[in-house]
């Protein structure tokens, strides 16, 4: 056997593969971000992340890195946790069910507060001096009611936006976060300038509708 053949055998011996469960992955964008991050790790020769199964298949050079080091670097860089895959997929299913419950709670809370934000927005279409005098106070109330939607309901979007931007693959969550935060910031600016024209209802509706879409996606998954 020539030297090239020996080198190929050595490289094959050093190549390691593993299938792992991915925790904290809640959207297809998460899978894209994680796959890009895995491939950027030194020593990883290939990586495939499946959002539906909640697992990742990783191939790495054991002479340059190890699975524990890969998991640590993924946790540090983009925040996802890797765990040994269970033979029957039970670990992934259990985590998926828990994530679905958290998503349901966010949706219920966001829908409740967004409903009141939208209801107060209807007052702007009424006539009368009393309504005109109350508009500024109602706009402030809408901002207060929109805060739980933004901070609690929107947190997964903001977290994913930060992770995807840091991985160099900003996606839909980045756009959603930018739109919701821009609407909220512009509304605050208007309030501080004495104007009652605000867009808190737009920010709340955007977050709530997308949470509903994610919940449907989770249910189908």
C-alpha positions in Angstrom: 0.0 0.0 0.0 1.4 3.4 -0.9 1.7 6.4 1.3 -1.4 8.1 0.1 -3.4 5.0 1.0 -2.0 5.1 4.6 -2.8 8.8 4.9 -6.4 8.1 3.8 -6.8 5.4 6.4 -5.3 7.6 9.1 -7.8 10.4 8.3 -10.7 7.9 8.3 -9.6 6.7 11.7 -9.5 10.2 13.1 -13.0 11.1 11.7 -15.7 10.8 14.3 -19.5 11.0 13.9 -22.3 11.5 16.3 -26.0 12.3 16.4 -27.1 14.6 19.2 -30.3 16.2 20.5 -30.4 19.9 20.2 -32.1 21.7 23.1 -33.5 25.3 23.0 -34.1 25.1 19.2 -37.6 26.4 18.5 -37.7 27.4 14.8 -36.3 26.5 11.4 -34.1 29.6 11.6 -32.5 28.1 14.7 -31.5 25.0 12.7 -29.9 27.2 10.0 -28.0 29.2 12.6 -26.8 26.2 14.5 -25.7 24.4 11.3 -23.7 27.4 10.2 -22.1 27.7 13.6 -21.2 24.0 13.7 -19.5 24.2 10.4 -17.5 27.2 11.5 -16.0 25.3 14.4 -12.4 24.3 13.7 -12.1 20.5 13.3 -15.8 20.0 12.3 -15.8 18.6 8.8 -19.6 18.4 8.3 -22.8 19.1 10.2 -26.5 18.7 9.4 -29.3 20.0 11.7 -32.8 18.7 11.4 -35.4 21.0 12.9 -38.3 18.5 12.7 -36.4 15.8 14.6 -34.6 18.2 16.9 -31.3 16.6 16.2 -27.9 17.3 14.6 -25.5 14.9 12.8 -21.9 16.1 13.3 -18.7 14.8 11.7 -15.4 16.0 13.2 -11.6 15.3 13.1 -10.8 13.8 16.5 -7.2 15.0 16.2 -8.4 18.6 16.2 -11.4 18.7 18.4 -13.9 16.6 20.4 -17.6 16.4 20.9 -17.4 18.0 24.4 -15.5 20.9 23.0 -17.9 21.3 20.1 -20.9 21.3 22.6 -19.1 23.9 24.8 -18.3 26.2 21.9 -21.9 25.9 20.5 -23.3 26.8 24.0 -20.9 29.8 24.3 -21.4 31.2 20.8 -25.1 30.7 20.0 -26.6 29.4 23.2 -27.9 26.0 22.1 -27.3 22.9 24.2 -26.3 19.6 22.7 -27.1 16.3 24.5 -26.5 12.6 23.6 -29.3 11.4 21.4 -31.6 8.8 22.9 -32.1 5.7 20.8 -35.9 6.1 20.6 -35.9 9.9 20.3 -37.4 10.2 23.7 -35.1 12.9 24.9 -35.8 15.2 22.0 -39.6 14.6 22.3 -39.6 15.4 26.0 -37.7 18.6 25.4 -40.0 19.5 22.5 -43.1 19.0 24.7 -41.7 21.3 27.4 -40.8 23.9 24.8 -44.3 23.7 23.4 -45.8 24.4 26.8 -43.6 27.4 27.3 -44.6 28.7 23.9 -48.3 28.2 24.8 -47.9 30.3 27.9 -46.2 33.1 26.0 -49.0 33.0 23.4 -51.8 33.2 26.0 -50.1 36.1 27.9 -49.4 38.0 24.7 -52.9 37.5 23.3 -54.5 38.7 26.6 -52.5 41.9 26.7 -52.5 42.5 23.0 -56.3 42.3 23.1 -56.5 45.2 25.5 -53.9 47.2 23.6 -56.1 46.8 20.4 -59.3 47.6 22.4 -57.9 50.9 23.7 -56.7 51.7 20.1 -60.4 51.8 19.0 -61.0 54.8 21.2 -59.1 57.0 18.8 -61.9 56.5 16.3 -64.5 58.0 18.6 -65.5 61.7 18.6 -66.0 64.1 21.5 -63.9 66.5 23.6 -63.7 64.0 26.5 -62.1 61.5 24.1 -59.6 64.0 22.8 -58.5 64.9 26.3 -58.0 61.3 27.2 -56.0 60.2 24.2 -52.6 60.9 25.6 -53.4 58.9 28.8 -54.8 56.1 26.7 -51.7 56.0 24.6 -49.5 55.7 27.7 -51.8 52.8 29.0 -51.4 51.1 25.6 -47.6 51.3 26.0 -47.8 49.8 29.5 -50.0 46.9 28.3 -47.8 46.3 25.3 -44.7 45.8 27.6 -45.5 42.2 28.6 -46.1 41.3 25.0 -42.8 42.7 24.0 -40.7 41.5 26.9 -42.2 38.1 27.6 -43.8 37.2 24.3 -41.1 38.7 22.1 -38.2 37.4 24.1 -37.6 34.2 21.9 -37.6 36.3 18.8 -35.1 38.8 20.3 -32.9 36.0 21.5 -32.9 34.2 18.1 -32.3 37.6 16.3 -29.2 38.1 18.4 -27.9 34.5 17.9 -28.5 34.6 14.1 -26.9 38.0 13.7 -23.9 36.8 15.7 -23.6 33.7 13.5 -23.8 35.9 10.4 -27.2 34.5 9.2 -29.9 37.0 10.3 -33.3 35.7 9.3 -37.0 36.3 9.8 -36.6 36.6 13.6 -34.1 39.4 13.1 -36.6 41.3 10.9 -39.5 40.7 13.3 -37.5 41.9 16.3 -36.3 45.0 14.4 -39.9 45.9 13.4 -41.4 45.4 16.8 -38.6 47.3 18.6 -38.7 50.1 16.0 -42.5 50.5 16.5 -42.1 50.6 20.3 -39.2 53.0 20.2 -40.9 55.4 17.8 -44.0 55.3 20.0 -42.0 56.2 23.1 -40.4 59.0 21.2 -43.8 60.4 20.3 -45.0 60.2 23.8 -42.0 62.1 25.2 -42.6 64.7 22.5 -46.1 65.2 23.7 -47.9 63.3 20.8 -50.5 60.7 21.4 -49.8 59.0 18.0 -48.3 55.6 18.9 -47.8 52.2 17.3 -47.9 49.9 20.4 -50.8 48.0 18.9 -48.7 47.2 15.8 -45.8 45.8 17.9 -48.1 43.8 20.1 -50.1 42.4 17.1 -46.9 41.4 15.3 -45.4 39.5 18.2 -48.8 37.8 19.0 -49.5 36.7 15.5 -46.1 35.3 15.0 -46.3 33.4 18.3 -49.5 31.9 17.1 -47.8 30.8 13.9 -45.0 29.3 15.8 -47.5 27.5 18.1 -49.2 26.0 15.0 -45.8 24.9 13.7 -44.9 23.3 17.0 -48.2 21.5 17.1 -47.6 20.1 13.6 -44.1 19.1 14.5 
